[in-house]
Amino acid sequence: MSKSRPPISSRAYPSTRLRRNRASDFSRRLVRENHLSPDNLIYPVFVLEGQKQREAVPSMPGVERLSIDLLVEQAAELVELGIPAVALFPVVPAERKNLSGSGAWDSDGLAQRAVRALKKAQPELGVITDVALDPFTTHGQDGIIDHNGYVLNDVTVEALVNQALSHADAGADVVAPSDMMDGRVAAIRDALEGAGYVNTRILAYSAKYASSYYGPFRDAVGSAANLGKADKATYQMDPANSDEAIHEVAMDLAEGADMVMIKPGMPYLDIVHRVKTELQVPTFVYQVSGEYAMHMAAAQNGWLDGDAVMMESLMAMRRAGADGILTYFAVRAARLMRDRSRA
């Protein structure tokens, strides 16, 4: 009777040399556990009113707000690079904001016009729209507030349904409620089904934390001044909580979400990993503006290799379990991957 081989873990050095497979490029590639490609990237874009308008975002070096015509031009490169989708964030002029955020569901609104233009020019490019009221409210909150400034849940959900339907009417492929109101996924799913939009997907921002990493984004969309010193702790998640995130994700899935988002990214990779391993669903992560700004600042100061840390950070998110990564590095990373493949 032959002896069984002992478990690998019991075989000591020098029989086991873990560096053997690291010794050559070919073997490193063969045993690589996770891979990153443009297929994993979503590019967030800030869209402006006007024509031929281009504005830099000072707190996000390399990121620009673009008018619809320039965004359509950029979309051609996104398709060429193999980036599957864009996520739209409108920059709403102050005169079009009000307490209720009613501009969010204007059929001729900035986001709606951008969706139509993108789908006409590049129908194969996925278009994801943000469903939240903060770009449209004078107070900068994601919903409708009472006289004490508290965000009202159910009346906000009604507004979000109107917003989501207007995006679907415009041709959005995916609506992405990022507001963190209770019950909004079920309400949006029922409305979409009732209107015949059975293939309009819902990407639910299920675990969106009340994070300090969002500052540059709020500058980019013009909500920082409206929000002032207020915060969003009454509806976004407490950064100390992990089990609650699983509960939130499970509820959104039960209500009809097709994909879920964890936000921010790198500080919350434990949440990404838990969601992917425990629930085994399409799991996305948002590498948010503050993360991008930190990487860029360090690279511009010569403290870090910008391309290297960009790719390492994206791979970390893949390793944690993210299927898709919403990142301001999407174009830069996809160009780098293309250039490396040609070398």
C-alpha positions in Angstrom: 0.0 0.0 0.0 1.5 3.3 -1.1 2.0 6.1 1.3 -0.1 9.2 0.8 1.8 12.5 0.1 1.9 14.7 3.2 0.1 18.1 2.9 2.2 20.7 1.2 2.0 22.9 4.3 4.0 20.2 6.2 6.9 20.1 3.7 9.6 22.4 4.9 12.3 24.4 3.1 14.2 23.6 1.0 11.6 21.2 -0.5 9.2 24.1 -0.5 10.7 27.3 -2.0 7.9 29.8 -2.6 10.3 32.0 -4.5 10.6 29.4 -7.3 7.5 30.6 -9.1 8.5 34.3 -8.6 11.9 33.7 -10.3 10.7 34.4 -13.9 8.1 36.6 -15.6 6.4 33.6 -17.3 5.8 31.7 -14.1 4.7 34.9 -12.2 2.1 35.4 -15.0 1.0 31.7 -14.9 0.3 31.6 -11.2 -1.2 35.1 -10.9 -4.4 34.8 -8.9 -6.1 38.0 -9.9 -6.2 40.0 -13.2 -7.1 43.6 -14.0 -8.3 44.7 -17.4 -10.3 47.6 -18.9 -13.3 45.3 -18.5 -13.2 46.0 -14.7 -13.3 49.8 -15.0 -16.0 52.4 -14.9 -15.1 56.0 -15.7 -16.9 58.7 -13.6 -17.5 61.9 -15.5 -18.7 65.4 -14.5 -20.9 67.0 -17.1 -21.4 70.8 -17.6 -23.9 73.0 -19.3 -22.9 74.7 -22.5 -20.8 74.0 -25.6 -17.0 73.4 -25.8 -16.8 73.9 -22.0 -13.9 72.4 -20.1 -13.1 73.1 -16.4 -10.4 71.7 -14.3 -11.2 70.4 -10.8 -8.4 71.9 -8.7 -8.6 69.3 -5.9 -8.5 66.5 -8.5 -5.5 67.0 -10.8 -6.2 65.7 -14.3 -10.0 65.6 -13.8 -12.2 68.0 -15.8 -15.8 68.9 -16.0 -16.9 68.6 -19.6 -19.9 69.9 -21.6 -21.9 67.2 -23.4 -20.3 67.7 -26.8 -16.8 67.2 -25.3 -18.0 64.3 -23.3 -19.3 62.7 -26.4 -15.9 63.2 -28.1 -14.2 61.5 -25.1 -16.6 58.6 -25.2 -15.1 57.5 -28.5 -11.7 56.9 -26.7 -13.4 55.1 -23.9 -14.9 52.6 -26.4 -11.6 52.3 -28.1 -9.9 51.5 -24.8 -12.4 48.9 -23.9 -13.9 50.6 -20.9 -17.4 49.2 -20.6 -19.3 52.1 -18.9 -19.3 55.7 -17.7 -21.0 57.0 -14.6 -22.6 60.5 -15.1 -22.5 63.2 -12.4 -24.1 66.5 -13.5 -22.8 69.9 -12.3 -26.0 71.8 -11.8 -26.0 75.7 -11.9 -27.1 77.4 -8.7 -30.1 78.9 -10.3 -31.5 75.4 -11.1 -31.3 74.2 -7.5 -34.1 74.3 -5.0 -35.2 72.8 -1.6 -36.9 69.7 -3.2 -34.3 69.0 -5.9 -37.1 68.9 -8.5 -34.6 69.5 -11.3 -33.4 65.9 -10.8 -36.3 64.5 -12.9 -36.5 67.2 -15.6 -36.8 65.3 -18.8 -34.6 68.0 -20.4 -32.2 68.1 -17.6 -28.4 68.0 -18.0 -28.0 64.3 -17.0 -30.9 63.3 -19.3 -29.5 65.2 -22.3 -26.1 63.7 -21.6 -27.6 60.2 -21.6 -29.3 60.7 -24.9 -26.2 62.1 -26.5 -24.0 59.3 -25.3 -26.3 56.6 -26.3 -26.8 58.1 -29.8 -23.0 58.5 -30.4 -21.8 55.3 -28.7 -24.7 52.9 -28.2 -22.4 50.1 -27.0 -21.0 52.2 -24.1 -22.9 51.5 -20.9 -24.3 54.7 -19.2 -24.8 54.7 -15.5 -26.7 57.5 -13.9 -26.5 58.8 -10.3 -29.9 58.7 -8.5 -29.6 61.2 -5.7 -30.8 64.8 -5.1 -27.6 66.4 -3.7 -26.6 68.1 -7.0 -30.0 69.6 -7.2 -30.7 70.8 -3.7 -29.9 74.2 -2.2 -28.8 72.5 1.0 -26.6 69.8 -0.5 -28.3 66.9 1.2 -29.2 63.7 -0.8 -32.9 64.1 0.0 -35.7 66.4 1.0 -35.3 67.9 4.5 -37.7 69.0 7.2 -37.5 72.3 9.1 -34.8 70.8 11.4 -32.6 69.7 8.4 -33.4 66.0 8.8 -33.6 64.1 5.5 -37.1 62.7 5.2 -37.0 59.1 3.9 -40.3 58.3 2.2 -40.9 61.6 0.4 -37.3 61.4 -0.8 -37.9 57.9 -2.2 -40.8 59.3 -4.2 -38.5 61.9 -5.7 -35.9 59.3 -6.4 -38.4 57.2 -8.3 -39.2 60.1 -10.5 -35.5 60.7 -11.1 -34.8 57.1 -12.0 -37.7 56.9 -14.4 -36.5 60.1 -16.1 -33.1 58.5 -16.6 -34.6 55.3 -17.9 -36.8 57.4 -20.3 -33.6 59.0 -21.6 -32.0 55.7 -22.3 -29.8 55.0 -19.2 -28.6 51.4 -19.0 -28.1 51.4 -15.3 -29.6 53.7 -12.6 -27.5 53.9 -9.5 -29.3 55.1 -6.3 -26.5 56.5 -4.1 -28.7 58.2 -1.5 -28.9 55.5 1.2 -32.7 55.9 1.8 -34.5 52.9 3.1 -36.7 51.1 0.6 -35.6 53.1 -2.5 -34.4 50.0 -4.4 -37.8 48.3 -4.2 -39.7 51.4 -5.1 -37.4 52.1 -8.2 -37.6 48.5 -9.3 -41.4 48.4 -9.1 -41.6 51.7 -11.1 -39.2 50.5 -13.7 -41.1 47.2 -14.2 -44.4 49.1 -14.3 -43.0 51.4 -17.0 -41.7 48.5 -19.1 -38.0 49.1 -18.4 -37.4 45.4 -17.5 -33.7 45.5 -18.5 -32.8 48.7 -16.9 -30.3 47.6 -14.2 -30.1 48.9 -10.7 -26.6 49.4 -9.2 -27.4 50.1 -5.6 -24.9 52.0 -3.5 -25.7 49.6 -0.7 -22.8 50.3 1.7 -22.0 54.0 1.3 -20.2 55.2 4.4 -20.3 58.7 5.9 -16.7 59.2 4.9 -14.3 62.1 5.0 -12.9 61.0 1.6 -15.6 62.7 -0.5 -14.5 66.3 -0.3 -13.0 66.7 -3.8 -16.1 65.2 -5.4 -18.4 67.7 -3.6 -16.1 70.4 -5.0 -16.4 69.0 -8.5 -20.2 68.9 -8.6 -20.7 72.1 -6.6 -22.5 70.7 -3.6 -19.7 71.5 -1.0 -20.8 75.1 -0.5 -24.4 74.1 -0.2 -23.7 71.4 2.4 -21.5 73.7 4.5 -20.7 72.2 7.9 -23.6 69.8 7.8 -22.9 66.0 7.4 -24.8 63.0 6.1 -24.4 60.8 9.2 -28.2 60.2 9.6 -28.4 58.2 6.4 -24.9 57.2 5.2 -23.2 54.3 7.2 -21.1 54.6 10.3 -17.4 53.8 9.3 -17.2 51.6 12.4 -19.7 49.1 11.1 -19.2 46.0 9.1 -22.1 43.6 9.8 -24.5 46.4 9.0 -23.1 46.6 5.5 -24.0 43.0 4.9 -27.5 43.7 6.1 -27.8 46.7 3.8 -26.5 44.8 0.8 -28.8 41.8 1.4 -31.8 44.1 1.7 -31.0 45.9 -1.6 -30.6 42.5 -3.3 -33.9 41.3 -2.0 -35.5 44.5 -3.2 -34.3 44.0 -6.8 -30.8 45.4 -7.1 -28.7 43.8 -9.9 -25.3 45.0 -8.6 -24.1 46.5 -5.4 -21.6 49.3 -4.7 -19.3 49.7 -1.7 -18.0 53.3 -1.2 -15.2 54.4 -0.5 -12.7 51.9 -1.8 -9.4 51.2 -0.3 -10.3 52.0 3.4 -13.3 49.6 3.0 -11.8 46.6 1.2 -12.8 44.4 4.1 -16.4 45.2 3.3 -15.8 44.4 -0.4 -14.3 41.1 0.5 -17.2 40.2 2.9 -19.9 41.1 0.4 -18.2 39.1 -2.4 -17.5 36.0 -0.3 -20.6 35.9 1.8 -23.2 37.0 -0.8 -21.5 36.1 -4.1 -23.1 38.8 -6.1 -21.8 41.4 -8.7 -19.8 43.6 -6.4 -18.5 47.0 -7.4 -16.3 49.5 -5.5 -15.8 53.2 -5.8 -12.3 54.5 -5.6 -13.5 57.9 -4.5 -12.2 61.4 -5.1 -10.2 61.7 -1.9 -8.4 58.5 -2.7 -7.6 59.8 -6.2 -6.5 63.1 -4.8 -4.1 61.6 -2.3 -2.4 59.4 -4.9 -2.1 62.3 -7.3 -0.7 64.7 -4.7 1.9 62.1 -3.6 2.9 61.4 -7.2 3.1 65.1 -8.2 5.4 65.6 -5.2 7.7 62.8 -6.3 6.9 60.8 -3.2 5.4 57.8 -5.0 5.5 56.4 -8.5 2.1 57.5 -9.8 1.5 54.7 -12.4 2.8 52.0 -10.0 0.6 52.9 -7.1 -2.4 53.5 -9.4 -2.2 49.9 -10.7 -1.4 48.5 -7.3 -4.5 50.2 -5.8 -6.7 48.9 -8.5 -5.4 45.4 -8.2 -6.0 45.5 -4.5 -9.6 46.1 -5.2 -9.8 43.2 -7.6 -8.0 41.0 -5.0 -10.6 42.0 -2.4 -13.3 40.7 -4.7 -14.5 43.7 -6.7 -15.9 42.9 -10.2 -16.0 46.5 -11.2 -14.1 49.6 -10.1 -15.5 53.0 -10.5 -12.3 55.1 -10.7 -11.0 58.5 -11.9 -7.9 56.5 -13.0 -9.9 54.5 -15.6 -8.7 56.2 -18.7 -5.1 56.5 -17.5 -5.0 52.9 -16.4 -6.6 51.6 -19.6 -4.1 53.5 -21.7 -1.2 52.1 -19.6 -2.6 48.5 -20.0 -2.9 49.1 -23.8 0.6 50.4 -24.1 2.0 47.5 -22.1 0.2 45.0 -24.3 1.8 46.6 -27.4 5.3 46.7 -26.0 
